[in-house]
Amino acid sequence: MTELEELVLTPDERARGVRVDGVMFTMDWTGEDHPGQLAEFVAGRVRAFGIPPTGIDTTAVQQTAEADPALRRGDLPVRQLDHLSTVLSGLGCTLAVWDSGTDGYEVLVTRTAGLDPAEPAEPTGLTGLTGLTHEDLPVRAWGTEREETLVSLTCPGCSAMLVWELPPTETLADEHCDCGTPLFDATGRPMPDVTLHD
């Protein structure tokens, strides 16, 4: 059994053979299919851990976002996740995301104060989530930086699509395409004719 399973599954779920995917909520980057789904999922996971889901509601966040003239497509889910992350930290839980490489959000709720509901909550809600993976891809607390950076571009010389997954300490200094086109200078900055994909 992995450490992630111990954090996201209850003892009963583990005994029944529930998988991590069975307690994961997937949401498109533009938001929920129906308002309230994310909060309902999070409240259900908190209840599964034996904790009253106090404050787990995103209605106020949605109403505030809808009144914001600067709101852009994709902003609301981030605001909801930020809000829920803060609420969960006070309940001894952490909102986590599985970095699967898609443009959506694969959301998990973990117990960060331990598996015993009587154990006191951690003040930050971020403990115990370093080095966790699911299907060999990282799981991290919402609001923390990804451990690796994804860099992708189309080579201006041959139109090949190139993708790198870099650890925080690594750069693409002096990187060239297989066709010989220089892509990055000695400091790791893209060459003038190279445009990185968002």
C-alpha positions in Angstrom: 0.0 0.0 0.0 1.3 3.5 -0.9 1.5 6.4 1.5 -1.0 8.2 -0.8 -3.6 5.5 -0.2 -3.2 5.8 3.5 -3.8 9.6 3.3 -6.8 9.6 0.9 -8.6 6.4 1.8 -10.3 5.6 5.1 -9.4 2.3 6.8 -12.8 0.8 5.7 -12.2 1.9 2.0 -8.7 0.3 2.1 -10.2 -2.9 3.5 -12.8 -2.9 0.7 -10.1 -2.4 -2.0 -11.2 1.1 -3.0 -8.6 2.6 -5.3 -7.3 6.2 -5.3 -9.2 6.9 -8.6 -12.4 6.0 -6.7 -12.0 9.0 -4.4 -10.8 11.6 -7.0 -12.9 14.4 -8.5 -12.1 15.4 -12.0 -13.0 18.9 -13.1 -12.4 20.6 -16.4 -10.2 23.8 -16.3 -13.3 25.9 -17.0 -15.2 24.6 -14.0 -17.8 22.2 -12.7 -20.4 20.6 -14.9 -23.0 21.7 -12.3 -22.6 24.3 -9.5 -21.8 22.8 -6.1 -20.3 19.5 -7.4 -16.8 20.3 -6.2 -17.9 21.4 -2.7 -20.2 18.3 -2.5 -17.3 16.0 -3.3 -15.0 17.7 -0.8 -17.7 17.6 1.9 -18.2 13.9 1.2 -14.5 13.1 1.6 -14.3 15.1 4.9 -17.3 13.2 6.2 -15.7 9.9 5.2 -12.8 10.8 7.5 -15.3 11.4 10.4 -15.0 15.2 10.4 -18.0 17.5 10.2 -17.7 19.4 6.8 -17.9 22.9 8.5 -17.6 25.7 6.0 -17.3 23.6 2.9 -19.4 25.6 0.5 -18.4 27.5 -2.7 -21.6 29.4 -3.2 -20.2 32.7 -1.9 -17.1 32.3 -4.0 -19.2 31.7 -7.1 -21.4 34.8 -6.4 -18.4 37.0 -5.8 -16.7 35.7 -9.0 -19.8 36.3 -11.1 -20.0 39.9 -9.9 -16.3 40.5 -10.8 -16.0 42.2 -14.2 -12.4 41.0 -14.5 -13.4 37.3 -14.2 -12.0 35.3 -17.1 -12.8 31.8 -18.2 -11.0 29.4 -15.9 -10.7 31.8 -13.0 -13.7 30.5 -11.0 -12.3 26.9 -10.5 -9.0 28.4 -9.2 -10.9 30.6 -6.7 -13.0 27.7 -5.6 -9.9 25.5 -5.0 -8.1 28.3 -3.2 -11.2 28.7 -0.9 -11.6 25.0 -0.2 -7.9 24.6 0.5 -8.1 27.2 3.2 -11.2 25.7 4.8 -9.7 22.2 4.7 -6.5 23.3 6.4 -8.5 24.2 9.5 -10.2 20.7 9.5 -6.9 18.7 9.5 -7.2 18.0 5.8 -5.4 19.1 2.6 -6.8 19.7 -0.8 -4.5 18.0 -3.2 -4.2 17.7 -7.0 -2.8 15.0 -9.2 -0.6 16.5 -11.8 -1.7 14.2 -14.6 -0.6 16.5 -17.4 -4.1 17.4 -18.5 -5.6 20.9 -18.5 -8.2 19.9 -15.9 -8.0 19.3 -12.2 -7.9 15.9 -10.6 -8.7 16.7 -7.0 -8.1 14.6 -3.8 -8.7 15.3 -0.1 -6.1 13.9 2.3 -5.9 13.7 6.0 -2.9 15.7 7.1 -3.4 15.4 10.8 -3.1 11.6 10.7 -5.7 8.9 10.3 -7.1 9.2 13.7 -10.0 11.8 13.6 -9.2 12.7 17.2 -5.7 13.8 16.4 -5.2 17.6 16.3 -5.2 19.4 13.0 -2.0 20.6 11.4 -2.1 24.5 11.1 -0.9 24.6 7.5 -2.7 21.5 6.1 0.3 20.9 3.9 2.3 18.3 5.8 2.8 14.8 4.4 2.4 15.6 0.7 6.0 15.8 -0.5 7.1 13.0 -2.8 3.6 11.5 -3.3 2.7 10.0 -6.6 -0.2 8.3 -8.3 0.5 6.2 -11.4 4.1 7.6 -11.3 2.8 11.2 -11.6 3.1 13.7 -8.7 0.4 14.5 -6.2 0.8 17.9 -4.5 -1.0 20.1 -2.1 -3.1 22.7 -3.9 -1.3 26.0 -3.9 2.2 24.5 -3.8 4.5 24.7 -6.9 4.8 21.8 -9.2 8.0 19.9 -8.6 8.7 19.8 -12.3 8.2 22.4 -15.1 6.6 21.4 -18.4 8.2 23.2 -21.4 6.8 22.7 -24.9 7.4 24.3 -28.2 7.3 23.8 -31.9 10.7 23.9 -33.6 11.0 26.9 -36.0 13.4 24.8 -38.2 11.4 21.6 -38.8 8.0 22.1 -37.0 8.6 19.2 -34.6 6.7 19.4 -31.4 9.2 19.2 -28.5 8.3 18.7 -24.8 10.5 18.6 -21.7 9.6 17.9 -18.1 12.3 19.6 -16.0 13.2 19.4 -12.3 13.4 22.8 -10.6 17.2 22.9 -10.8 17.5 22.1 -14.5 17.4 24.4 -17.6 17.5 23.9 -21.3 20.7 25.9 -21.8 22.2 25.4 -25.3 19.4 23.0 -26.2 19.1 22.2 -30.0 16.4 20.4 -31.9 17.5 17.1 -33.6 17.3 19.0 -36.9 20.1 21.3 -35.5 18.1 24.4 -34.9 19.3 26.2 -31.7 16.3 26.6 -29.3 17.8 28.0 -26.1 20.8 30.2 -25.4 23.6 29.5 -22.8 21.5 31.0 -20.0 18.4 28.9 -20.9 16.4 31.6 -22.5 14.5 30.8 -25.7 16.1 32.0 -28.9 14.3 35.0 -30.6 12.4 32.8 -33.1 11.3 30.2 -30.5 7.9 30.6 -28.9 7.0 28.5 -25.9 3.5 27.0 -25.7 1.4 28.1 -22.7 
